[in-house]
Amino acid sequence: MSPARFHRRIRRELDALRREGVLDAAAHGAIAARYPLERWDWRSLGRWFLIFGAISAVAGIGLLAHEVFRFTLAKLAVLLAVLTAGTFVGGWRLRARGLHWAPRAADLAGGLLLIGLTFTLGILYSTGSGNWPALLLIDLAILLPLAYLLDNVLLLVLSLVLFFSWFGGVTGYDAGWGAYWFGMNYPLRFLLAGGGIALFGLLQRRAESGLLSRYQGFFLVWLSGGVFFAEMALWLLSLFGNFGAIDSYHRSTAAELWLFNLLWAGGNVLLLWLGGTFRLRMLRGYAITFLIIQGYTQYFWHVAPAFGVVLSTFVAGAAAFGLLRWLERWRGTEKAASE
């Protein structure tokens, strides 16, 4: 194992001990200083190249097949089935050689091919119902267990994307399978679903110290996905209120918009506190990012029109510069404290 990778593993263990309260801040900083991290993480860069390479390879195979061969849908389904099985077998063989990210990238390519296969079969055997979210649910039922069986965090990310795509389709107001879902309007359902996913991430974090110890870090995917979709839902609610359909107008009141803006700001303040208490930088990153987004959104939505183009642009630019300076100083102070 390389020294950089060993240091990162030690840092993760120290962070876990700090979150559990075994180490205090002083002891954590003193021990962590003995295991410095590289300033440039070449392994992380290579990991992203593998991910994008897997996606590009799948797209390239599809484009080449479209240009060279004349497929029927039935032949395309057979080809996709073979490629899907081949990529998962390839991932298994790479994993047997002791590689880390290459088999995960191969599994991700297999998951993307599986989605293409289910939609191709859906077109072939369509009954005319138009219920395309059911195909996503089938993929989710396959890929989510595979993410845990293969210990593949990339498949877990893909599963979360599938879940929210299915959830948005099956509960949509204009989906064609009924009206409102439990009477909830468009963004509010995503807020509640995102909160539920984030809560599941916290439960997964607790389980990773015992029953699910093999899946260290999986809770971050659940937590990140839930927080992100909740943040996006609150963004829409703060602008338009609790509207029912995205293609119709909702006459929101000022009190309603103030309520959702306060809820959004309060939620991000809570994330800041939780991120600092449990040493989860991701939560603090989400909180700071969306507090900035909220400030700029409200500025351009309500204040900038009164200033005019030139003055409003100058104020926004000056605020961005000042914010950047503050973030740099805050980051430097935080880094010095950790050392």
PyMOL commands that set and color helices and strands:
alter all, ss='L'
color gray80, all
select helices_A, chain A and resi 3-19+25-32+42-68+73-96+101-124+133-149+153-170+186-207+213-215+218-240+254-277+281-307+309-338
alter helices_A, ss='H'
color red, helices_A
deselect
rebuild
show_as cartoon
